[in-house]
Amino acid sequence: MMPAMSKASTARTLPAPETVEVTSTRLFCDGGGALGHPRVFLTIGADGFTDCPYCDRRYALREGCNRHH
């Protein structure tokens, strides 16, 4: 039997369901389409990506883009 893992540690090890390359460190996610989720504003940090807390979509800063947009 596998040891129990917290939700936080599981979330960090699972791949994002979708990754979107962006050119700005500030963006929003609404889940897309009529069946999306509330709009949330996100900021990409020093690690170069951020994940939406609703749909887990990962936004990654495109290589070579300025981090200060």
C-alpha positions in Angstrom: 0.0 0.0 0.0 1.3 3.5 -0.9 1.9 6.0 1.9 -0.6 8.8 2.2 0.4 12.0 0.6 -0.9 15.5 1.3 -2.8 17.3 -1.4 0.0 19.9 -1.6 2.7 17.3 -2.2 0.6 15.4 -4.8 -0.1 18.6 -6.7 3.5 19.4 -7.0 4.4 16.0 -8.6 1.5 15.8 -11.1 2.0 17.4 -14.5 -0.2 20.3 -15.5 -3.1 19.3 -17.7 -2.2 22.1 -20.2 0.7 24.5 -20.5 0.3 27.8 -22.3 3.4 29.9 -23.3 2.9 33.6 -22.6 4.9 36.8 -23.2 3.9 38.7 -20.0 4.4 38.0 -16.3 0.9 39.3 -15.5 -2.1 37.6 -16.9 -5.5 36.2 -16.1 -7.3 32.9 -16.5 -11.0 32.3 -16.7 -10.9 28.7 -17.7 -11.9 29.5 -21.3 -15.4 29.2 -22.8 -18.8 29.4 -21.3 -18.2 26.7 -18.7 -15.0 28.3 -17.4 -14.4 29.6 -13.8 -14.2 33.0 -12.2 -11.5 35.3 -13.7 -8.3 35.2 -11.6 -5.3 37.4 -12.0 -1.9 35.6 -11.9 1.7 36.7 -11.8 4.6 34.6 -13.0 7.4 34.6 -10.5 11.2 33.9 -10.6 10.6 30.2 -11.4 9.2 31.2 -14.8 5.6 29.7 -14.5 2.4 29.9 -12.5 -0.6 27.5 -12.2 -4.2 28.5 -12.1 -5.7 27.6 -8.8 -9.1 26.6 -10.4 -8.2 24.6 -13.6 -4.5 23.9 -13.0 -3.6 25.3 -16.4 0.1 26.2 -16.3 1.3 29.5 -17.8 5.0 29.5 -18.7 6.9 32.6 -19.7 8.2 32.2 -23.2 12.0 31.9 -23.4 13.6 35.3 -24.1 10.7 37.3 -22.9 11.2 40.2 -20.5 10.1 39.4 -16.9 9.0 43.0 -16.3 5.9 43.4 -18.5 
